[in-house]
């Protein structure tokens, strides 16, 4: 796996290959991303992304590409713009799941 450093918080900066395009999109809209743990050999095919709204400035984003899965924290007060950007991935054959709001 190739390392990529795009606007991350924290010290863990390795990302799965399929997440690079998503991180570039989020950087363009000035959202900050903190990469999390990578899980290999996940029983999933294709590529999907899921957002969970944690509070008014934080999402948890799970990206699955082929058999790899990685969780990210996405920070930004422009939450609707983040949601819209992720929904745009549907045009590129991503399985984009509805945003789950657990902030209440």
Buried (B, 14 or more C-beta within 10 A) or exposed (E): EEEBEBBBEEEEBBBBEBBBEBBEBBBEEEBBBBBBEBBEEBEBEEBBBBBBBBEEBBBBBBBBBEEBBBBBBBBBEEBEBBBEBBBEBEEEEBEBEEBEEEEE
